[in-house]
């Protein structure tokens, strides 16, 4: 193991997480943030978004782990999980998360997803409801309302859908920007207020990106995930019907200054699903669990407490 490997492998330990690996048709890296002494409640599985990793959850996972068993996955092609020949589409990821719940945890779970991770847990809940106790959706990818989107974000995602140009665009960014500049650019897009970026999380994200820079197939894996996400969004009515079919408790938390998933899309989704618990956060962007973790915990913890009536089978 190289020096960089050791540094990356121990990243989660800063936040009391223990890295583990499961074999689900290939290795899957996941982090166990621990469990309270009483462990008879459904565990919580945290699922990151496009380009993310288990590090996306370090500002809320340790607090959640005081009350429930909490784990965070690295999806294939992201974080410390190689694609290893597996597809990186959202549908393939939903099946993999389902296998993780059934085969590794061995009991139904509360699934919490952000961005693309929100889409993945929605797809899983629609297909395998017996594995799901409840859904926590933090700025999830939902059908766009009248397709309104930030122009910069719309242009970038349009590039992801174009063969040849998409890889050239990613390669150009790697050559032109340092790892720190790439991470800061992403976080500044995802945060409404970049002064809220945690320096420790920034350093950990930079170390992970430097490690991943030498891995083969990273652009292919990223673009496979991005294109599959766009395909689901393009079939907005079908995806909206999947969302409405969910019969589990759902908590939706969404930043009003989200540039990637517009606030109008969250409003429309909430209106179409009135049984959900919904909270909107003024002045907050796309990753509220990183930007305002205390506010997210203030909504997520009481909601999880109310799920005590639905323990694991």
Buried (B, 14 or more C-beta within 10 A) or exposed (E): EEEBEEBBBEBBEBBBBEBEEBEBEBBBBBBBBBBEEEEEBBBBBBBBBBBBBBBBBBBBBBBBBEBBBBBBBBBBBBBBBBBEEBBBBBBBBBBBBBBBBBEBBEBBBBBBBBBBBBBBBBBBBBBBBEBBBBBBBBBBBBBBBEEEBBEEBBEBBEBBBEEEEBBEBBEEEBEEEEBBEBBBEBBBBBBBEEEBBBEBBBBBBBBBBBBBEEEEBBBBBBBBBBBBBBBBBEEBEEBBEBBEEBEBBBBBBBBBBBBBBBBBBBBBBBEBBEEBBBBBBEEBBBBBBBBBBEBBBEBBBEBBEEBEEBEBE
